[in-house]
Amino acid sequence: MTPWSSTGRLAGLTLLELLLTVAVGAVLLTLGVPGFRHLILEARMTAAVNTMVHDLHLARQVANLRGETVTLCPAATTGGCPKSGAWRDGWAVIAPALAGTPNRFQLLAVRDRPTGVEVHSNRRAYAFRPATRRDTNGTIGFCDSRGPAAVRAVVVSPTGRPRLASSAEARARIKCYS
């Protein structure tokens, strides 16, 4: 196949066509990048909230199955929950160790610091007990660089059941600083 068209001219783009194509592409990219940034921040926030809700359900379920207290706390180790620790650095679900293991506690889930998301709580730890006893209730908040407009909150009831707070309720419970 030859690069010549049926009119006898060389086939291809003119400089004007190429510049116009590049200009249209630049405009579309400029308009799309802020929306894409919002999409990425929203996905990170959703992942962090869903991971926390999953771990809350895990702790509640294991406590009911084993008949022992299971704890969700920041920066836990096989030695248990630390006396100090920040939720923003990650969290873990721990249970008493099974018989015959060398550690005092068993780590059921360990989560690293969520990327781009700050996690806050009004409790140092959440204890989930077997079904007939009261659990630790509280609120876990999630913030990112978008500030108070994008805050999320998970409310843990006295029965240990987590629920997502509405946007207005989350903004009232959690203070995010951008």
C-alpha positions in Angstrom: 0.0 0.0 0.0 1.4 3.4 -0.9 1.2 6.6 1.2 -0.3 8.4 -1.8 -4.0 9.2 -2.0 -6.2 8.7 -5.1 -5.7 12.4 -6.0 -2.0 12.1 -6.2 -1.2 13.9 -3.0 0.7 12.4 0.0 -1.8 11.1 2.6 -1.5 12.3 6.2 -2.3 15.2 8.5 -1.5 18.8 7.9 0.2 20.9 10.6 -3.1 22.7 11.2 -5.0 19.5 11.7 -2.4 18.2 14.1 -2.3 21.4 16.2 -6.1 21.4 16.4 -6.1 17.8 17.6 -3.5 18.5 20.3 -5.5 21.6 21.4 -8.7 19.7 21.7 -6.9 17.0 23.7 -5.4 19.5 26.0 -8.8 21.1 26.7 -10.4 17.8 27.5 -7.5 16.7 29.7 -7.7 20.1 31.6 -11.4 19.6 32.2 -11.1 16.0 33.2 -8.2 16.0 35.7 -10.1 17.7 38.6 -13.0 15.3 38.2 -10.6 12.3 38.2 -8.9 13.6 41.4 -12.4 13.7 43.1 -13.0 10.2 41.9 -9.8 8.9 43.4 -10.4 10.7 46.7 -13.9 9.2 46.8 -12.7 5.7 46.1 -10.0 5.9 48.9 -12.6 7.2 51.4 -15.1 4.5 50.4 -12.4 1.8 50.7 -11.3 3.0 54.2 -14.9 3.1 55.5 -15.8 -0.3 54.0 -12.7 -1.9 55.5 -13.6 -0.5 59.0 -17.2 -1.7 58.7 -15.9 -5.1 57.7 -13.5 -5.3 60.6 -16.3 -4.2 63.0 -18.5 -7.0 61.7 -15.6 -9.5 61.9 -15.0 -8.6 65.6 -18.7 -8.8 66.5 -19.1 -12.2 64.7 -16.0 -13.8 66.2 -17.0 -12.6 69.7 -20.4 -14.3 69.3 -18.9 -17.5 67.8 -16.1 -17.9 70.4 -18.0 -16.5 73.4 -15.0 -14.2 74.2 -14.4 -10.5 74.0 -12.8 -9.4 70.7 -11.3 -5.9 70.5 -10.8 -3.5 67.6 -8.1 -1.0 68.5 -5.3 1.1 66.9 -1.9 -0.4 66.4 -2.5 -3.7 68.1 0.1 -6.5 68.5 0.0 -10.0 69.7 0.6 -8.4 73.1 -2.8 -6.7 73.0 -4.0 -3.2 72.5 -1.5 -0.5 73.3 -2.3 2.2 76.0 -1.7 4.8 73.3 -2.0 4.8 69.6 -3.6 6.7 66.8 -6.4 5.4 64.6 -4.9 7.2 61.6 -1.9 4.8 61.7 -4.1 1.8 61.2 -6.0 -0.7 63.4 -6.3 -4.3 64.2 -8.9 -6.9 65.4 -7.6 -9.0 68.2 -9.0 -11.9 70.1 -7.7 -14.0 73.0 -5.2 -16.6 71.6 -6.4 -20.1 71.0 -5.1 -22.8 73.4 -1.6 -24.0 72.6 -0.4 -20.8 71.0 2.6 -18.9 72.5 0.9 -15.4 72.2 -1.6 -13.9 74.6 -3.7 -12.6 71.6 -4.4 -13.6 68.1 -4.5 -10.9 65.4 -7.6 -11.5 63.2 -7.1 -8.5 60.9 -4.3 -5.9 60.7 -4.9 -2.7 58.6 -2.2 -0.2 57.7 -2.8 3.5 57.5 -5.4 4.3 54.8 -3.9 6.3 51.9 -5.0 9.9 52.0 -7.6 9.3 54.8 -7.4 10.4 58.4 -9.3 8.2 60.9 -10.5 9.5 64.2 -12.5 8.0 67.0 -14.0 9.0 70.3 -13.0 5.7 71.8 -9.5 4.3 72.4 -10.8 0.8 71.5 -14.0 -1.1 70.8 -14.7 -4.3 72.8 -17.2 -6.8 71.3 -18.6 -9.3 73.8 -20.8 -12.3 73.3 -24.4 -11.6 72.3 -25.9 -11.2 75.8 -23.5 -8.4 77.0 -23.2 -4.8 76.1 -20.4 -3.7 73.6 -18.5 -0.4 73.4 -20.4 2.2 71.5 -18.9 5.2 69.7 -18.2 7.0 66.5 -15.4 6.5 64.0 -14.8 9.4 61.6 -13.0 9.6 58.3 -11.6 12.8 56.7 -9.5 13.6 53.7 -8.1 16.7 51.9 -11.6 17.8 50.8 -12.3 18.8 54.4 -15.7 18.9 56.2 -17.7 18.5 53.0 -16.5 14.9 52.5 -16.5 13.6 56.1 -17.9 10.1 56.8 -18.8 8.5 60.1 -19.4 5.0 61.3 -21.5 4.8 64.4 -21.2 1.7 66.6 -24.3 1.0 68.7 -24.2 -0.5 72.2 -25.1 -3.8 70.7 -21.9 -3.6 68.5 -23.8 -3.1 65.2 -22.0 -0.5 63.0 -24.0 1.8 60.7 -23.0 4.7 58.4 -24.1 8.1 59.6 -25.9 10.4 57.2 -23.8 13.3 55.7 -25.4 15.8 58.0 -25.0 13.6 61.1 -21.3 12.9 60.1 -20.5 16.6 59.8 -22.1 17.2 63.2 -20.2 14.4 64.9 -16.8 14.7 63.2 -14.6 17.8 62.8 -12.3 17.6 59.8 -9.8 20.3 59.0 -8.6 20.8 55.4 
